Amino acid sequence: MKIVIPKERRAHERRVAATPDTVKKLIALGFDVAIEKDAGIASRISNESYQDAGASISDDLAGLLGTADIVLKVQRPLLAGEGEINELALIKRGALLIAMLSPYAEPAAIQQYADAGITTMTLEFVPRITRAQSMDVLSSQSNLAGYRAVLEAVNVYDRAMPMMMTAAGTIAPARVMVLGAGVAGLQAIATAKRLGAIVSATDVRAASKEQVESLGGKFVMVESDEVKNAETAGGYAKEMSDDYKRRQAELVAETLKKQDIAICTALIPGRKAPTLINDEMVHSMRPGSVIVDLAAEQGGNCTLTKPGEIIEVNGVTIIGLFNIPSRLSADASALYAKNVLNFLTPMMNAEKQFNVNWQDDIIAATVLTRDGAITHPNFKPASAA
């Protein structure tokens, strides 16, 4: 079985789907591994490092994808009209594509995968169950995003983060509020605390309170019976009622007035990002304050966020950068590649034969297309559902 790792060609993407360490382990499992030349350069991985690990290197993308049994990518392949190369057209029929395919953001692409005759597995759909924790790409990448979000804020914040007592006077610590206490939010809390800030956080899930407080943050939440059912079986936040949103917005508005930095991390799978900070709240913040919106690519948690840009509104800097994990490409690639390795390992048996158990809960949850058809129940055409 030949695995091919091509270079990522989408804008703002610097990660790669394999590292020399995972290449060695894939080869030990029985795979042949081929890497497109310079695929790892943006993640500080040289071609020579891959070769030393046992992979072959080629600059012939068509040749690589045309002979690949399995294609490992970070983001979905380029389609016709999306770039200079139609990557999907180069993948041979019958191949298996494993990547973060963003099916909710690009549902039209799923039919193209089916028409191309390739089997696709989207890693965002790995279920949040115990035996799949080591395969959870959303957690590994969100963890880095939460850390980097604080650094992005500090980079433009023109004051010190910790309290400093000097002969010339005392500098008050920065106040940071984290909106959304999932994986990214919890890491943002921990990072801001390490830098000496006073941290508060909010989330619709009551279970988040203990986690926030264990990291030294103050939990801010509207008390309501609705929060008892605010979490999906997969551990994600549900969308709340309009009344709850109104009350939560009022609480957030009052808290934000006293904050220096706000880190927005709230996402709902398959939905536009919920609005947490509106225009009025931004204008209520002190000049010099900073908002980092990790949900910018899904519409933003802040109404004034401009995706892909850093702007200033009424003295408040709003950071809406794309693909924050990719700004830590070396570590993000290392974690992502390990997630992929752990996902693939159960598919190779003791005799080094590739054998996929299509009934396995993890596999079944991630398969989008197979045998020329869309198989995932969330995306099947109405006539086939």
C-alpha positions, 0 to 999 in steps of 0.5 A: 500500500502506497501512501502519498503526502502532497504539499499543501497548496491552500492559502494560509496553510503551512502544515504537513500531514506527516513528519519523519517520525510518523513516516518511520512508523508508517513504514514499520506498519507495512506502508510505502511512503512517498512525499512531494518535494518540499512538502514539509519545508514550511513546517521546518522539515527538510526533504533529507529528513524524510528520506532518512526516515525511509520515504521517497521524494518526488516533484511529480505531483501527478505521478505521485497522486496517480499511483497513491493508494492512500493520500494524506492531507491536512486540508481538502484537495484543490478542485477545478477553479480553486488554484493552478492545479486540480488536485482531485483530478490527479487522485486515482479512482479507488484511492483513499483520501484522509484529511480535514475535508471541512464538509459543512463548509464545502458540502458541494465538494462531497459529490465531486469526491464521489464522482471521482470514485475515491473513498474519503474520510474527514478527520473532524468527524472522529468521535469524542470517545476514549479510544479515539482521543489520540486521533482527535485532530480538532483537540490537538489543533485547537489546543495550539490555537488557544495558546497562539491566540493569547500570543497574538493578543499580547503582540498588539497589546501595548501594556504589560500582562503581569502585575509589576511592582517597581520603584517608579510605581505599580503596573496593574495586571491585564484582564483577559476574558475567554469566551468559550471554554472548550479545548482552545478556550482552556488553553487560552486561559492557562496561557494568559494565567502563565503570563500573569493576567487576571482571567475570566471565562464564560461558556454555556456548559455548566461542566466548564465551571470546574475546568475554568476554576482549576486553571485559576480563572473566574467562571461567568455564566447565566444561571438557567435550567437550560444549561443542563442540556447545553452539551451534545453527546460529542462534548460540543456546545449546543445552540441556546434559545434566544432568551438565553442568548439575550441574558448571556449577552447582557452579562458578557457586555457588563464584563467586557467593559472591564477587560483588556483582552477578549479571546473568542473561541466558540464554535458549533459544528455545522453552524455559523459561529455564534455572535458573542460580541456585538458592535455596542460591546466593542465600543464599550471596551477601553481604547487599547483593548484587543479581541482575538476571534478564533471563529473568524473563518466561520463568520466570527464571534464578533460582529466587527471581525473581518476574516483574515484581517487585523483591524482597529475600531474605536481604539479596539484591535480586532484580530481575525486571522485565518488558520491560527494553528498553522502559525505554529506549523512545526508543532501543529504538523507534529500533532496532526501527523500523530493523529493521522498515524493513530487513525491509520494504525488499526487499519493495518493487521498483524500480517501487514495487510490493509484491512478496514473495518467499515463497521467500526464506530470511528471509521463509520463516523468519518467516511463521507464517500465510498464506491462512488456514492455519498455515504455519510447520513448528514450529506446523503442526497434526499433521494438516497437518505 
